[in-house]
Amino acid sequence: MPKMKTSRSAAKRFKVTGTGKLKRNKAYKRHILTKKSAKTKRNLRKPAMTDATNVKNMKKILPYLK
C-alpha cells in the first residue's frame, strides 16, 4: 500500500496539543480591523480548538499527525 499524502495546507494551519486535540488560529484577523473593537481583536489572537464535528475529517487529511 502506498504512503498516504498529508494535506500541506492543513498541516500548516493545525497543530496537535499534548492531549491529542487539534489547535487552530481564529479567522477574521487579517484586514478590515478598524471597525472591530479592541476586545474583539484581542479575543481573535487566542488559539481555539477544532470543533468535534470536524475532527474526523481533519484526522483523515492529516494522517501522520500524532
PDB file of N, CA, C and O in Angstrom:
ATOM      1  N   MET A   1       0.848  -1.188   0.000  1.00  0.00           N
ATOM      2  CA  MET A   1       0.000   0.000   0.000  1.00  0.00           C
ATOM      3  C   MET A   1       0.889   1.245   0.000  1.00  0.00           C
ATOM      4  O   MET A   1       1.819   1.326   0.803  1.00  0.00           O
ATOM      5  N   PRO A   2       0.627   2.217  -0.879  1.00  0.00           N
ATOM      6  CA  PRO A   2       1.464   3.419  -0.899  1.00  0.00           C
ATOM      7  C   PRO A   2       1.228   4.293   0.325  1.00  0.00           C
ATOM      8  O   PRO A   2       0.216   4.185   1.018  1.00  0.00           O
ATOM      9  N   LYS A   3       2.195   5.152   0.558  1.00  0.00           N
ATOM     10  CA  LYS A   3       2.065   6.075   1.677  1.00  0.00           C
ATOM     11  C   LYS A   3       0.930   7.056   1.417  1.00  0.00           C
ATOM     12  O   LYS A   3       0.679   7.445   0.276  1.00  0.00           O
ATOM     13  N   MET A   4       0.250   7.450   2.487  1.00  0.00           N
ATOM     14  CA  MET A   4      -0.821   8.438   2.347  1.00  0.00           C
ATOM     15  C   MET A   4      -0.221   9.826   2.319  1.00  0.00           C
ATOM     16  O   MET A   4       0.794  10.086   2.965  1.00  0.00           O
ATOM     17  N   LYS A   5      -0.842  10.712   1.575  1.00  0.00           N
ATOM     18  CA  LYS A   5      -0.342  12.077   1.486  1.00  0.00           C
ATOM     19  C   LYS A   5      -1.042  12.979   2.490  1.00  0.00           C
ATOM     20  O   LYS A   5      -2.255  12.903   2.687  1.00  0.00           O
ATOM     21  N   THR A   6      -0.247  13.830   3.117  1.00  0.00           N
ATOM     22  CA  THR A   6      -0.772  14.840   4.041  1.00  0.00           C
ATOM     23  C   THR A   6      -1.200  16.050   3.237  1.00  0.00           C
ATOM     24  O   THR A   6      -0.511  16.452   2.299  1.00  0.00           O
ATOM     25  N   SER A   7      -2.322  16.628   3.593  1.00  0.00           N
ATOM     26  CA  SER A   7      -2.741  17.904   3.006  1.00  0.00           C
ATOM     27  C   SER A   7      -1.833  18.984   3.575  1.00  0.00           C
ATOM     28  O   SER A   7      -1.918  19.304   4.760  1.00  0.00           O
ATOM     29  N   ARG A   8      -0.958  19.552   2.735  1.00  0.00           N
ATOM     30  CA  ARG A   8       0.040  20.502   3.219  1.00  0.00           C
ATOM     31  C   ARG A   8      -0.612  21.781   3.743  1.00  0.00           C
ATOM     32  O   ARG A   8      -0.122  22.389   4.695  1.00  0.00           O
ATOM     33  N   SER A   9      -1.715  22.183   3.121  1.00  0.00           N
ATOM     34  CA  SER A   9      -2.383  23.402   3.593  1.00  0.00           C
ATOM     35  C   SER A   9      -2.916  23.197   5.012  1.00  0.00           C
ATOM     36  O   SER A   9      -2.831  24.103   5.841  1.00  0.00           O
ATOM     37  N   ALA A  10      -3.459  22.026   5.294  1.00  0.00           N
ATOM     38  CA  ALA A  10      -3.967  21.738   6.634  1.00  0.00           C
ATOM     39  C   ALA A  10      -2.823  21.578   7.630  1.00  0.00           C
ATOM     40  O   ALA A  10      -2.952  21.972   8.789  1.00  0.00           O
ATOM     41  N   ALA A  11      -1.716  21.008   7.192  1.00  0.00           N
ATOM     42  CA  ALA A  11      -0.577  20.792   8.082  1.00  0.00           C
ATOM     43  C   ALA A  11      -0.019  22.119   8.581  1.00  0.00           C
ATOM     44  O   ALA A  11       0.489  22.199   9.699  1.00  0.00           O
ATOM     45  N   LYS A  12      -0.112  23.163   7.756  1.00  0.00           N
ATOM     46  CA  LYS A  12       0.391  24.478   8.147  1.00  0.00           C
ATOM     47  C   LYS A  12      -0.576  25.207   9.082  1.00  0.00           C
ATOM     48  O   LYS A  12      -0.171  26.124   9.797  1.00  0.00           O
ATOM     49  N   ARG A  13      -1.828  24.813   9.084  1.00  0.00           N
ATOM     50  CA  ARG A  13      -2.848  25.533   9.848  1.00  0.00           C
ATOM     51  C   ARG A  13      -3.182  24.902  11.193  1.00  0.00           C
ATOM     52  O   ARG A  13      -3.710  25.580  12.073  1.00  0.00           O
ATOM     53  N   PHE A  14      -2.888  23.632  11.368  1.00  0.00           N
ATOM     54  CA  PHE A  14      -3.291  22.917  12.576  1.00  0.00           C
ATOM     55  C   PHE A  14      -2.099  22.318  13.286  1.00  0.00           C
ATOM     56  O   PHE A  14      -1.173  21.806  12.657  1.00  0.00           O
ATOM     57  N   LYS A  15      -2.133  22.388  14.615  1.00  0.00           N
ATOM     58  CA  LYS A  15      -1.112  21.753  15.449  1.00  0.00           C
ATOM     59  C   LYS A  15      -1.844  20.845  16.429  1.00  0.00           C
ATOM     60  O   LYS A  15      -3.016  21.058  16.738  1.00  0.00           O
ATOM     61  N   VAL A  16      -1.137  19.835  16.908  1.00  0.00           N
ATOM     62  CA  VAL A  16      -1.743  18.906  17.853  1.00  0.00           C
ATOM     63  C   VAL A  16      -1.273  19.263  19.261  1.00  0.00           C
ATOM     64  O   VAL A  16      -0.098  19.568  19.463  1.00  0.00           O
ATOM     65  N   THR A  17      -2.179  19.226  20.231  1.00  0.00           N
ATOM     66  CA  THR A  17      -1.820  19.514  21.618  1.00  0.00           C
ATOM     67  C   THR A  17      -1.327  18.235  22.283  1.00  0.00           C
ATOM     68  O   THR A  17      -1.360  17.160  21.684  1.00  0.00           O
ATOM     69  N   GLY A  18      -0.882  18.358  23.499  1.00  0.00           N
ATOM     70  CA  GLY A  18      -0.384  17.193  24.227  1.00  0.00           C
ATOM     71  C   GLY A  18      -1.440  16.133  24.458  1.00  0.00           C
ATOM     72  O   GLY A  18      -1.130  14.945  24.544  1.00  0.00           O
ATOM     73  N   THR A  19      -2.700  16.566  24.559  1.00  0.00           N
ATOM     74  CA  THR A  19      -3.784  15.605  24.785  1.00  0.00           C
ATOM     75  C   THR A  19      -4.379  15.066  23.488  1.00  0.00           C
ATOM     76  O   THR A  19      -5.307  14.258  23.517  1.00  0.00           O
ATOM     77  N   GLY A  20      -3.839  15.517  22.338  1.00  0.00           N
ATOM     78  CA  GLY A  20      -4.300  14.996  21.050  1.00  0.00           C
ATOM     79  C   GLY A  20      -5.375  15.814  20.379  1.00  0.00           C
ATOM     80  O   GLY A  20      -5.895  15.411  19.339  1.00  0.00           O
ATOM     81  N   LYS A  21      -5.727  16.972  20.956  1.00  0.00           N
ATOM     82  CA  LYS A  21      -6.727  17.827  20.316  1.00  0.00           C
ATOM     83  C   LYS A  21      -6.060  18.676  19.244  1.00  0.00           C
ATOM     84  O   LYS A  21      -4.851  18.902  19.281  1.00  0.00           O
ATOM     85  N   LEU A  22      -6.859  19.143  18.289  1.00  0.00           N
ATOM     86  CA  LEU A  22      -6.326  19.976  17.210  1.00  0.00           C
ATOM     87  C   LEU A  22      -6.500  21.444  17.549  1.00  0.00           C
ATOM     88  O   LEU A  22      -7.600  21.892  17.873  1.00  0.00           O
ATOM     89  N   LYS A  23      -5.404  22.189  17.472  1.00  0.00           N
ATOM     90  CA  LYS A  23      -5.409  23.616  17.773  1.00  0.00           C
ATOM     91  C   LYS A  23      -5.372  24.381  16.457  1.00  0.00           C
ATOM     92  O   LYS A  23      -4.663  24.000  15.526  1.00  0.00           O
ATOM     93  N   ARG A  24      -6.143  25.466  16.387  1.00  0.00           N
ATOM     94  CA  ARG A  24      -6.194  26.283  15.175  1.00  0.00           C
ATOM     95  C   ARG A  24      -6.207  27.752  15.557  1.00  0.00           C
ATOM     96  O   ARG A  24      -6.502  28.108  16.698  1.00  0.00           O
ATOM     97  N   ASN A  25      -5.882  28.606  14.586  1.00  0.00           N
ATOM     98  CA  ASN A  25      -5.982  30.040  14.796  1.00  0.00           C
ATOM     99  C   ASN A  25      -7.352  30.515  14.332  1.00  0.00           C
ATOM    100  O   ASN A  25      -7.977  29.884  13.480  1.00  0.00           O
ATOM    101  N   LYS A  26      -7.814  31.620  14.888  1.00  0.00           N
ATOM    102  CA  LYS A  26      -9.129  32.137  14.542  1.00  0.00           C
ATOM    103  C   LYS A  26      -9.072  32.973  13.263  1.00  0.00           C
ATOM    104  O   LYS A  26      -8.029  33.527  12.915  1.00  0.00           O
ATOM    105  N   ALA A  27     -10.199  33.052  12.577  1.00  0.00           N
ATOM    106  CA  ALA A  27     -10.308  33.817  11.342  1.00  0.00           C
ATOM    107  C   ALA A  27     -10.681  35.266  11.655  1.00  0.00           C
ATOM    108  O   ALA A  27     -10.885  35.629  12.813  1.00  0.00           O
ATOM    109  N   TYR A  28     -10.766  36.077  10.619  1.00  0.00           N
ATOM    110  CA  TYR A  28     -11.208  37.487  10.695  1.00  0.00           C
ATOM    111  C   TYR A  28     -10.193  38.401  11.366  1.00  0.00           C
ATOM    112  O   TYR A  28     -10.580  39.398  11.976  1.00  0.00           O
ATOM    113  N   LYS A  29      -8.911  38.091  11.270  1.00  0.00           N
ATOM    114  CA  LYS A  29      -7.890  38.940  11.892  1.00  0.00           C
ATOM    115  C   LYS A  29      -6.933  39.522  10.851  1.00  0.00           C
ATOM    116  O   LYS A  29      -5.914  40.099  11.231  1.00  0.00           O
ATOM    117  N   ARG A  30      -7.221  39.392   9.555  1.00  0.00           N
ATOM    118  CA  ARG A  30      -6.276  39.785   8.511  1.00  0.00           C
ATOM    119  C   ARG A  30      -6.424  41.239   8.061  1.00  0.00           C
ATOM    120  O   ARG A  30      -5.430  41.956   7.941  1.00  0.00           O
ATOM    121  N   HIS A  31      -7.639  41.668   7.818  1.00  0.00           N
ATOM    122  CA  HIS A  31      -7.837  43.035   7.317  1.00  0.00           C
ATOM    123  C   HIS A  31      -9.198  43.536   7.767  1.00  0.00           C
ATOM    124  O   HIS A  31      -9.963  42.805   8.395  1.00  0.00           O
ATOM    125  N   ILE A  32      -9.496  44.797   7.440  1.00  0.00           N
ATOM    126  CA  ILE A  32     -10.712  45.484   7.901  1.00  0.00           C
ATOM    127  C   ILE A  32     -10.779  45.422   9.431  1.00  0.00           C
ATOM    128  O   ILE A  32     -11.782  45.010  10.013  1.00  0.00           O
ATOM    129  N   LEU A  33      -9.687  45.840  10.055  1.00  0.00           N
ATOM    130  CA  LEU A  33      -9.616  45.768  11.510  1.00  0.00           C
ATOM    131  C   LEU A  33     -10.074  47.060  12.181  1.00  0.00           C
ATOM    132  O   LEU A  33     -10.252  47.091  13.398  1.00  0.00           O
ATOM    133  N   THR A  34     -10.266  48.119  11.407  1.00  0.00           N
ATOM    134  CA  THR A  34     -10.608  49.409  12.009  1.00  0.00           C
ATOM    135  C   THR A  34     -11.992  49.401  12.631  1.00  0.00           C
ATOM    136  O   THR A  34     -12.225  50.070  13.637  1.00  0.00           O
ATOM    137  N   LYS A  35     -12.902  48.657  12.049  1.00  0.00           N
ATOM    138  CA  LYS A  35     -14.268  48.632  12.581  1.00  0.00           C
ATOM    139  C   LYS A  35     -14.472  47.595  13.684  1.00  0.00           C
ATOM    140  O   LYS A  35     -15.549  47.512  14.274  1.00  0.00           O
ATOM    141  N   LYS A  36     -13.441  46.812  13.957  1.00  0.00           N
ATOM    142  CA  LYS A  36     -13.538  45.823  15.024  1.00  0.00           C
ATOM    143  C   LYS A  36     -13.021  46.430  16.321  1.00  0.00           C
ATOM    144  O   LYS A  36     -12.043  47.177  16.331  1.00  0.00           O
ATOM    145  N   SER A  37     -13.693  46.096  17.404  1.00  0.00           N
ATOM    146  CA  SER A  37     -13.297  46.652  18.706  1.00  0.00           C
ATOM    147  C   SER A  37     -11.995  46.012  19.179  1.00  0.00           C
ATOM    148  O   SER A  37     -11.606  44.944  18.705  1.00  0.00           O
ATOM    149  N   ALA A  38     -11.335  46.674  20.112  1.00  0.00           N
ATOM    150  CA  ALA A  38     -10.092  46.146  20.681  1.00  0.00           C
ATOM    151  C   ALA A  38     -10.344  44.808  21.360  1.00  0.00           C
ATOM    152  O   ALA A  38      -9.503  43.911  21.308  1.00  0.00           O
ATOM    153  N   LYS A  39     -11.507  44.675  22.001  1.00  0.00           N
ATOM    154  CA  LYS A  39     -11.850  43.418  22.675  1.00  0.00           C
ATOM    155  C   LYS A  39     -11.967  42.271  21.668  1.00  0.00           C
ATOM    156  O   LYS A  39     -11.481  41.167  21.915  1.00  0.00           O
ATOM    157  N   THR A  40     -12.610  42.539  20.539  1.00  0.00           N
ATOM    158  CA  THR A  40     -12.766  41.518  19.504  1.00  0.00           C
ATOM    159  C   THR A  40     -11.410  41.088  18.974  1.00  0.00           C
ATOM    160  O   THR A  40     -11.136  39.895  18.844  1.00  0.00           O
ATOM    161  N   LYS A  41     -10.556  42.069  18.667  1.00  0.00           N
ATOM    162  CA  LYS A  41      -9.234  41.765  18.126  1.00  0.00           C
ATOM    163  C   LYS A  41      -8.373  41.010  19.135  1.00  0.00           C
ATOM    164  O   LYS A  41      -7.595  40.133  18.759  1.00  0.00           O
ATOM    165  N   ARG A  42      -8.512  41.346  20.396  1.00  0.00           N
ATOM    166  CA  ARG A  42      -7.762  40.666  21.448  1.00  0.00           C
ATOM    167  C   ARG A  42      -8.191  39.195  21.546  1.00  0.00           C
ATOM    168  O   ARG A  42      -7.355  38.306  21.703  1.00  0.00           O
ATOM    169  N   ASN A  43      -9.495  38.955  21.450  1.00  0.00           N
ATOM    170  CA  ASN A  43     -10.001  37.582  21.530  1.00  0.00           C
ATOM    171  C   ASN A  43      -9.636  36.755  20.304  1.00  0.00           C
ATOM    172  O   ASN A  43      -9.524  35.532  20.391  1.00  0.00           O
ATOM    173  N   LEU A  44      -9.448  37.411  19.164  1.00  0.00           N
ATOM    174  CA  LEU A  44      -9.068  36.692  17.947  1.00  0.00           C
ATOM    175  C   LEU A  44      -7.620  36.215  17.991  1.00  0.00           C
ATOM    176  O   LEU A  44      -7.239  35.322  17.234  1.00  0.00           O
ATOM    177  N   ARG A  45      -6.816  36.799  18.864  1.00  0.00           N
ATOM    178  CA  ARG A  45      -5.408  36.392  18.977  1.00  0.00           C
ATOM    179  C   ARG A  45      -5.263  34.999  19.556  1.00  0.00           C
ATOM    180  O   ARG A  45      -4.338  34.267  19.204  1.00  0.00           O
ATOM    181  N   LYS A  46      -6.165  34.635  20.433  1.00  0.00           N
ATOM    182  CA  LYS A  46      -6.027  33.376  21.159  1.00  0.00           C
ATOM    183  C   LYS A  46      -6.351  32.186  20.247  1.00  0.00           C
ATOM    184  O   LYS A  46      -7.292  32.251  19.456  1.00  0.00           O
ATOM    185  N   PRO A  47      -5.582  31.114  20.354  1.00  0.00           N
ATOM    186  CA  PRO A  47      -5.904  29.932  19.550  1.00  0.00           C
ATOM    187  C   PRO A  47      -7.183  29.268  20.044  1.00  0.00           C
ATOM    188  O   PRO A  47      -7.599  29.463  21.186  1.00  0.00           O
ATOM    189  N   ALA A  48      -7.794  28.488  19.173  1.00  0.00           N
ATOM    190  CA  ALA A  48      -9.027  27.782  19.508  1.00  0.00           C
ATOM    191  C   ALA A  48      -8.847  26.302  19.183  1.00  0.00           C
ATOM    192  O   ALA A  48      -7.962  25.927  18.414  1.00  0.00           O
ATOM    193  N   MET A  49      -9.682  25.481  19.767  1.00  0.00           N
ATOM    194  CA  MET A  49      -9.668  24.057  19.467  1.00  0.00           C
ATOM    195  C   MET A  49     -10.616  23.780  18.303  1.00  0.00           C
ATOM    196  O   MET A  49     -11.666  24.413  18.184  1.00  0.00           O
ATOM    197  N   THR A  50     -10.246  22.844  17.458  1.00  0.00           N
ATOM    198  CA  THR A  50     -11.102  22.450  16.348  1.00  0.00           C
ATOM    199  C   THR A  50     -12.353  21.778  16.903  1.00  0.00           C
ATOM    200  O   THR A  50     -12.276  20.988  17.844  1.00  0.00           O
ATOM    201  N   ASP A  51     -13.494  22.091  16.323  1.00  0.00           N
ATOM    202  CA  ASP A  51     -14.760  21.546  16.792  1.00  0.00           C
ATOM    203  C   ASP A  51     -14.794  20.032  16.610  1.00  0.00           C
ATOM    204  O   ASP A  51     -14.217  19.496  15.664  1.00  0.00           O
ATOM    205  N   ALA A  52     -15.465  19.366  17.508  1.00  0.00           N
ATOM    206  CA  ALA A  52     -15.523  17.901  17.496  1.00  0.00           C
ATOM    207  C   ALA A  52     -16.146  17.350  16.222  1.00  0.00           C
ATOM    208  O   ALA A  52     -15.823  16.236  15.810  1.00  0.00           O
ATOM    209  N   THR A  53     -17.041  18.120  15.585  1.00  0.00           N
ATOM    210  CA  THR A  53     -17.685  17.637  14.362  1.00  0.00           C
ATOM    211  C   THR A  53     -16.712  17.600  13.184  1.00  0.00           C
ATOM    212  O   THR A  53     -16.959  16.895  12.206  1.00  0.00           O
ATOM    213  N   ASN A  54     -15.611  18.351  13.265  1.00  0.00           N
ATOM    214  CA  ASN A  54     -14.643  18.395  12.163  1.00  0.00           C
ATOM    215  C   ASN A  54     -13.424  17.520  12.388  1.00  0.00           C
ATOM    216  O   ASN A  54     -12.631  17.324  11.467  1.00  0.00           O
ATOM    217  N   VAL A  55     -13.257  16.992  13.583  1.00  0.00           N
ATOM    218  CA  VAL A  55     -12.027  16.273  13.923  1.00  0.00           C
ATOM    219  C   VAL A  55     -11.843  15.043  13.048  1.00  0.00           C
ATOM    220  O   VAL A  55     -10.719  14.757  12.633  1.00  0.00           O
ATOM    221  N   LYS A  56     -12.893  14.318  12.758  1.00  0.00           N
ATOM    222  CA  LYS A  56     -12.785  13.094  11.957  1.00  0.00           C
ATOM    223  C   LYS A  56     -12.217  13.401  10.574  1.00  0.00           C
ATOM    224  O   LYS A  56     -11.335  12.694  10.089  1.00  0.00           O
ATOM    225  N   ASN A  57     -12.729  14.466   9.937  1.00  0.00           N
ATOM    226  CA  ASN A  57     -12.227  14.851   8.622  1.00  0.00           C
ATOM    227  C   ASN A  57     -10.791  15.351   8.697  1.00  0.00           C
ATOM    228  O   ASN A  57      -9.994  15.086   7.797  1.00  0.00           O
ATOM    229  N   MET A  58     -10.459  16.066   9.754  1.00  0.00           N
ATOM    230  CA  MET A  58      -9.109  16.599   9.891  1.00  0.00           C
ATOM    231  C   MET A  58      -8.092  15.470  10.065  1.00  0.00           C
ATOM    232  O   MET A  58      -7.002  15.530   9.496  1.00  0.00           O
ATOM    233  N   LYS A  59      -8.429  14.462  10.831  1.00  0.00           N
ATOM    234  CA  LYS A  59      -7.529  13.332  11.024  1.00  0.00           C
ATOM    235  C   LYS A  59      -7.307  12.582   9.705  1.00  0.00           C
ATOM    236  O   LYS A  59      -6.246  11.997   9.486  1.00  0.00           O
ATOM    237  N   LYS A  60      -8.316  12.605   8.832  1.00  0.00           N
ATOM    238  CA  LYS A  60      -8.205  11.930   7.546  1.00  0.00           C
ATOM    239  C   LYS A  60      -7.222  12.640   6.622  1.00  0.00           C
ATOM    240  O   LYS A  60      -6.445  11.989   5.923  1.00  0.00           O
ATOM    241  N   ILE A  61      -7.251  13.985   6.614  1.00  0.00           N
ATOM    242  CA  ILE A  61      -6.348  14.706   5.728  1.00  0.00           C
ATOM    243  C   ILE A  61      -4.987  14.972   6.372  1.00  0.00           C
ATOM    244  O   ILE A  61      -4.068  15.461   5.714  1.00  0.00           O
ATOM    245  N   LEU A  62      -4.862  14.646   7.667  1.00  0.00           N
ATOM    246  CA  LEU A  62      -3.572  14.745   8.370  1.00  0.00           C
ATOM    247  C   LEU A  62      -3.228  13.378   8.968  1.00  0.00           C
ATOM    248  O   LEU A  62      -3.231  13.227  10.190  1.00  0.00           O
ATOM    249  N   PRO A  63      -2.934  12.383   8.130  1.00  0.00           N
ATOM    250  CA  PRO A  63      -2.805  11.021   8.628  1.00  0.00           C
ATOM    251  C   PRO A  63      -1.621  10.796   9.572  1.00  0.00           C
ATOM    252  O   PRO A  63      -1.672   9.900  10.414  1.00  0.00           O
ATOM    253  N   TYR A  64      -0.558  11.594   9.445  1.00  0.00           N
ATOM    254  CA  TYR A  64       0.630  11.360  10.272  1.00  0.00           C
ATOM    255  C   TYR A  64       0.750  12.316  11.440  1.00  0.00           C
ATOM    256  O   TYR A  64       1.773  12.343  12.124  1.00  0.00           O
ATOM    257  N   LEU A  65      -0.278  13.091  11.668  1.00  0.00           N
ATOM    258  CA  LEU A  65      -0.297  13.976  12.816  1.00  0.00           C
ATOM    259  C   LEU A  65      -0.574  13.143  14.064  1.00  0.00           C
ATOM    260  O   LEU A  65      -1.598  12.464  14.139  1.00  0.00           O
ATOM    261  N   LYS A  66       0.307  13.188  15.019  1.00  0.00           N
ATOM    262  CA  LYS A  66       0.154  12.317  16.198  1.00  0.00           C
ATOM    263  C   LYS A  66      -0.920  12.814  17.129  1.00  0.00           C
ATOM    264  O   LYS A  66      -1.174  12.198  18.164  1.00  0.00           O
TER     265      LYS A  66
END
